[in-house]
Amino acid sequence: MVVMKFGGTSVGSSESIQKVVEIVRSEERQKIVVLSAFSGVTNLLVQISCEHERGNENVLETIQQLEKRCLEVVNPLFQTATYLQVAKGLIQKRIDGIKTLIQTPYRPELTKQTLAQGELISTHIFELYLQERNIDGALVSALDFMVLDANQEPDIDQISQNIRPFIGNTDITITQGFICKDHEGVIANLDRGGSDYTASLIGAAVNADEIQIWTDIDGMHNNDPRYVDNTFSVEEVSFDEAAELAYFGAKILHPQSLIPAKNSNIPVLLKNTFNPEQKGTIIKNSSVNEGVTSIAAKDGITAIKIKSYRMLMAYGFLKKVFEVFEDFKTPIDMITTSEVAVSLTIDQDKHLEEIVEGLQEFGAVEVDRDLSIVCVAGDFSQNKEGLSAQVFTALQNIPIRMISYGGSNYNISLLVKTSDKVEALNALNQQLFKKQLEPFA
């Protein structure tokens, strides 16, 4: 059995949906198809929820935009008037439901109910299109099996128990990504990783042979193609390397989404819906790569330095520092220490003023903004061929604010000014991928 997840761009038009159907049909194994909302729909649903919360009178206009966006996909998709009429009726039912939601006083839980409508629309339309094509397929609502525990984490044992009765009755089982129910039965969502996380959880729950993530790019690249020329897709990476890259800027996956697949030893294949002939990237528990696999960068980083001659080496000092960040639910990315100072980085500055105020109790605090973390992912466990030296040689002309090396065998992280990021990515590309770039020379 294989789990096949298709993102928003993959179901963003009638032509894209037709491509998805052909990809699904070409897969000979039994499959569970996980769909995101049509591209653009979730953004409109977020806007509707925000306007509902603020009491904005424009909310009805935004709902009309949502209906128009859905019809843009549906109108060219169906070839018979009967099925088209049913499809429009399905959309109208969801639109009416959203209008009912916004007529009630706003409550935070209504946002999750509103956001769920995107995946509910796309999967119902997909199932209906399969029916028109006389293709065997059945829709199973994620709300019937995808559940969170009391800690708002996926309950994998319960998910496995819930989903199994629905599997095996048809060649194609369709379900929604992103949406779920909490332990009290209220509609919720998987904040971290969304539909990718759903696919990974389902794969673990049914012990799938493979999980496929279909997007609009040819797998994971060795560098960011938005800033670096002559990048290439990486055929294979380890889960550890992929998680590092995902956390530090590679947008193709969320690091949380890989955990169920990694724990169940299920390979994850990244493929391009619009270029399915390309091999893509396979993520496995073991990697054949030696050296650097890929480079990614994460913007919007703030560095904080706490300097204290009196307290730094005192027992419990770091614990107290970390508690300040814990109090404001702000995760730390990088950390380095010296005899008299500790520096760390965050990518969420919502509570920066309160954090600085709390830290000033322990020493002088300095804040640097407009920084980026450059992540060099690979197997650094043996430091073969002087890999770390090559990294620093490439960046010899670029000021480095912080270095994190040794906390992981699969990553060197470097903090630079965002204005130096593109130069850093290109310098690393030229230094670390010389052999692979020879055909481009």
NUSEVO-539949 format. One record per residue (C-alpha): x, y, z. Coordinates in steps of 0.2 Angstrom, whole numbers, plus 5000, padded with zeros to 4 digits. Layout:
REM residues N
XYZ...
This chain:
REM residues 441
500050005000500650184996500050345003500050484990499950664996499550804983499750984988498751144984499651174967499350994962497451014964497451204959496651184942495551064932497151024922498150984937496750874944496750774928498650754930498450694948497150564942498350494929499750484942498650394954498050274941499850234936500250174953499849994953499849974972498350004983498350184988497750315000497650484992497850635004497350804996497650985001496351124998496451204980497851324979497351494986495851434995496651415012497251595011495451655007494751555022496051635034495551805027493651755030494051705048495051865052493651965045492451875055493451905071493552085067491752105062492352165045490852195033491952145019491851955024490351925012491351984998492851875003491651725003491051764985492951764980493051594988491551524979492251604962493951524965493151344968492151364952493651414942494251234946492651144944491851224929493151154916493350994925491750904923491150844906489350804909488050934915487350814929489050794937489450984935487751024944488150904958489950984960489151154961487951094974489351024984490251194984488651284988488351175003490051225010489851405006488151405015489051325030490351465030489051595030488151515045489751515054490151695052488351735058488751675075489851765088491651735084492551605095494351545092493751365088492751435073494351475064494751295063493051245057493151375044494951325038494351145037493151185023494551195010495051015011493250955012492851044996494350974986494150794992492250794988492650864971494050744967492950594972491550654961492750674946493250494949491450444948491250534932492750444925492150274931493650254942493450154958493750264973492950304990493050465001493450435019493350595030494950625040493750685054493250505056494950445061496250585063496250625081497350725094497650675112497450785127499150865123498550915106499750785098499150655085498650495094499450365082498750215091496950285090497250345072497850165067496350085075495150215068495750205050495950015047494049985044494050105030495550035021495549885008493749915001494350004986495850034975495850214979495450294996495350484996495450585012495950765018497550825024497750955038496150925047495750815062494750815078495450845096495150725110493450815114492850785096493050965091493651005073495551045074497051045062498850985061499751155063501451085060501651015043499851005038499450885024501250815024501050775042499350685038500150585025501550535036500350485051499250385039500750295032501350245050499550195055499350075040501150025039501250085021502650035009503050215004502350385007502450504992502350694993501850774976502250954974502751074960504651054961505850904957506150844974507450924986508751034978510551044984510351234986508951364985508651384966507851554970509551624974510851504966511051454948511351274942510551184957510051004955508850884964509650764976509150584973509250524991509450595009509250535026507850575038509050675049509750775035508050815028507450865045508850985047508551065030506751075032506951165049508251285042507351345027506951215014505151245011504751075003504350995020504051035038505250945049503750885060502950795046504450675044504350595062503050465060503850405044505550395051504950305067504050175056505550165044504450205029505350295015504650465009504750504990504650684985504050704967503450844955501650824949502050924933503650834929503250654935504650574925505950654936506650534949506350664963507050634981506950484992507150505011507650355020508350305037509950275029510950375017512250335004512850515003514550555008514950745012513750885010511950845004511151015003511151195009509651295015509351465023508151535035507751715036506951825049508151775063508551885078510051865089510151895107511751915118511751905137513351965144513751945162515351945172514451895188513251765183513651675167514651525175513551525190512551365194510851365185511151525175510751445158509151365165508551535171508951605154507951465145506451485157506251665150506051595133504951455139503751585148503451665131503351505121504751555110505951425103507751445102508651395085510551415089511551445105513451475108514351525124515951605130516751645147515651795149514251785137512851675129512151715112510651635105509451655090507551655088506351665073504851725083505051905089503251925095503751935113505452005110505252165122504652055136506051925133507352065133506652135149506651965158508451935152509052105158508952035176510451925172511552045162511752165148510752115133511152155115509952125100510352105082509052085069508952055050509951895051509851725042510451555047511351455033511151265036512451155028511750975029512650815026513650685036514950775047515150625059516850585052517250755044517850665029518950765016518950915029517150955026517051085040518651165033517851175016516351265023517351395032518551415017517051455006516451595018518151675022517551835015515851835023515651895042514951755052513951805068513751635076514251455072513351295078514351135075514350975085512650975091512150865076513150755065512150815050512250995051513351155052512351315055513051485052512251645056512551795044511751955040510251935028511152055016512551925015511451775013511451754994513351774993513551645006512351524997513251544981515051534989514551374997513851304981515451334972516551264985515551104991514851044974516251074962516150904954514250904952514351084944515651034931514350994918513651174920515451254917
